[in-house]
Amino acid sequence: MVKGVNAPLITKIVTDLVQEERKIAAGEKERAEVEEIVFPEEGSSEESDEEAVEEAHYFFPFSEVLTYSVGIIKPDDVLAGRVEEIKNKIKDAGFDIKADEKRMLTEEQIRVFYARKKEEPDFDAFVQFMKSGPCHVLIITKKEASDAIPQWIDLHKTNESAEPEEPINLPGLKETESLVNLCDVEDSIEDASRHLAFFFPNFHTNKGKHPVERTLAIIRPTLLKERRKFLVFFFFFNALFPMYSGPTLILALTRENAVSHWRSLLGPKILEEAKENPESLRAQYAIENVPINQLHGSSTPSDAQKELEFFFPEEQTFALIKPDAAKTHKDEIMKKVKEAGFSISKVKEQALTREMAAHFYKDHEGKPFYEELVNFMTQGPSVIMVLSKENAVEEWRKLMGPTNPEEAKKTSPKSIRAQFAHDILSNAVHGSSNVEHAERSIQFAFGELDAD
Ligand SMILES: Nc1ncnc2c1ncn2[C@@H]1O[C@H](COP(=O)(O)OP(=O)(O)OP(=O)(O)O)[C@@H](O)[C@H]1O
């Protein structure tokens, strides 16, 4: 019970507010402007423009490095169930594993990868050994923005030059084990990129002359309300994922050196200083009698990363290329995945067990096509992937297209199912239907089962 309050007045206020909300929802009234959120500006990270430019070459997103290596875990270690252990040691040594595929290597692949050893007397026997069982082919990167390869070279060199009794040891490795012994990696950057193209033709490393970078741009409420035409400007950037958060427009802008480029277009953050440069956007779009600048841009690539992760968090989904499509259209489908902007966080080729197929399709148990579906899904290797992107679950479903390829051809002719599906059962790809399913499937396919 509330005492000492003007109940009729409170009732009136609440009723008025509800009425107002209804009018806003019906589009009859505009919402009153809310107090502006002030974002930390460049001052929070006192870095010069030069430094920002300097840092900008570590292309965004997510501090990925430009150099990748291909590593091979040999059949004896795979047979002995040591793959996870070796992968963990690679990670503990500061490397990141971008992809992992279990494969039977062909003689050609072995001879190409180990070309540097071809003069060794027992090379043919070694090739036969490598063909004796499945290997794990890894894409390895260094986590920080530094080159992955030199560290492998260092390890290799140290290993070769050291006394035989004193192999280099990394923490956690047995005396006779070095990373070089555990997982073969090529010696040079040139070899690395050649092998990457050879083993993972569709793995996109973003190695361009002008690496693409992203930055966050914010158009503050007052300007947004007054100058909507300003948005035309963003055609000069590749403005992705426009999102309205109340009355503020938040954009992820993409181009080479996006952070420093956007900052230089904005001009100084202090309006008085900006006005000295009338070409600057902050000067052009200053609002009379409003002392705050109307446009925000990330100060540095690392600030951009933090801000973008906050406003556009990356999502993961579970995706699978079904057995018949994996056999016939794998490369084309992987290409479409890349072109749609997904990063492939994990990938492996594996034939589903009945248990796995039943797990992925448990909602369909009892349906007339269930048995046929499980049989179909277990008939050969599938390509199993974790895909990352903003809004990944929905985006992947959109890229897959409708379940039935006949419908897909009509409504989404560019979708994977329109282009590569055979029929409603054999429809090329699978994707989780929501984030919870995706998490469970990822755990099921790459967590517990991998550890077995
Ligand atoms: N009527 C049907 N006849 C035969 N197979 C079917 C039929 N309906 C669905 N399927 C199979 O079952 C799978 C799961 O069906 P669901 O309705 O969940 O489709 P989806 O969500 O588009 O596909 P997925 O779950 O594979 O991503 C389909 O991908 C397809 O292989």
The ligand as an SDF file (V2000), in Angstrom:
LIG
                    3D

 31 33  0  0  0  0  0  0  0  0999 V2000
    9.2950  -33.4020  -46.7190 N   0  0  0  0  0  0  0  0  0  0  0  0
   10.5500  -33.7890  -46.6100 C   0  0  0  0  0  0  0  0  0  0  0  0
   10.9590  -34.8840  -47.2640 N   0  0  0  0  0  0  0  0  0  0  0  0
   12.2460  -35.3090  -47.1670 C   0  0  0  0  0  0  0  0  0  0  0  0
   13.1830  -34.6640  -46.4150 N   0  0  0  0  0  0  0  0  0  0  0  0
   12.8210  -33.5690  -45.7580 C   0  0  0  0  0  0  0  0  0  0  0  0
   11.4770  -33.0690  -45.8140 C   0  0  0  0  0  0  0  0  0  0  0  0
   11.4290  -31.9570  -45.0570 N   0  0  0  0  0  0  0  0  0  0  0  0
   12.6660  -31.7720  -44.5440 C   0  0  0  0  0  0  0  0  0  0  0  0
   13.4990  -32.7330  -44.9730 N   0  0  0  0  0  0  0  0  0  0  0  0
   14.9330  -32.9020  -44.6160 C   0  0  0  0  0  0  0  0  0  0  0  0
   15.0890  -32.6370  -43.2320 O   0  0  0  0  0  0  0  0  0  0  0  0
   15.9810  -31.5500  -43.0320 C   0  0  0  0  0  0  0  0  0  0  0  0
   15.5110  -30.7630  -41.8340 C   0  0  0  0  0  0  0  0  0  0  0  0
   14.2800  -30.1640  -42.1310 O   0  0  0  0  0  0  0  0  0  0  0  0
   13.9230  -28.6970  -41.6290 P   0  0  0  0  0  0  0  0  0  0  0  0
   12.4950  -28.5110  -41.8080 O   0  0  0  0  0  0  0  0  0  0  0  0
   14.5150  -28.5210  -40.2550 O   0  0  0  0  0  0  0  0  0  0  0  0
   14.6720  -27.8340  -42.7040 O   0  0  0  0  0  0  0  0  0  0  0  0
   15.8460  -26.7660  -42.6030 P   0  0  0  0  0  0  0  0  0  0  0  0
   15.8730  -26.1720  -41.2500 O   0  0  0  0  0  0  0  0  0  0  0  0
   15.7230  -25.8740  -43.7660 O   0  0  0  0  0  0  0  0  0  0  0  0
   17.1170  -27.6720  -42.8510 O   0  0  0  0  0  0  0  0  0  0  0  0
   18.3080  -28.0690  -41.8800 P   0  0  0  0  0  0  0  0  0  0  0  0
   17.7210  -28.4270  -40.5360 O   0  0  0  0  0  0  0  0  0  0  0  0
   18.9430  -29.2380  -42.5840 O   0  0  0  0  0  0  0  0  0  0  0  0
   19.1800  -26.8990  -41.8190 O   0  0  0  0  0  0  0  0  0  0  0  0
   15.9620  -30.7970  -44.3440 C   0  0  0  0  0  0  0  0  0  0  0  0
   17.1360  -30.0630  -44.5400 O   0  0  0  0  0  0  0  0  0  0  0  0
   15.8150  -31.8980  -45.3570 C   0  0  0  0  0  0  0  0  0  0  0  0
   17.0570  -32.5180  -45.6070 O   0  0  0  0  0  0  0  0  0  0  0  0
  1  2  1  0
  2  3  1  0
  2  7  2  0
  3  4  2  0
  4  5  1  0
  5  6  2  0
  6  7  1  0
  6 10  1  0
  7  8  1  0
  8  9  2  0
  9 10  1  0
 10 11  1  0
 11 12  1  0
 11 30  1  0
 12 13  1  0
 13 14  1  0
 13 28  1  0
 14 15  1  0
 15 16  1  0
 16 17  2  0
 16 18  1  0
 16 19  1  0
 19 20  1  0
 20 21  2  0
 20 22  1  0
 20 23  1  0
 23 24  1  0
 24 25  2  0
 24 26  1  0
 24 27  1  0
 28 29  1  0
 28 30  1  0
 30 31  1  0
M  END
$$$$
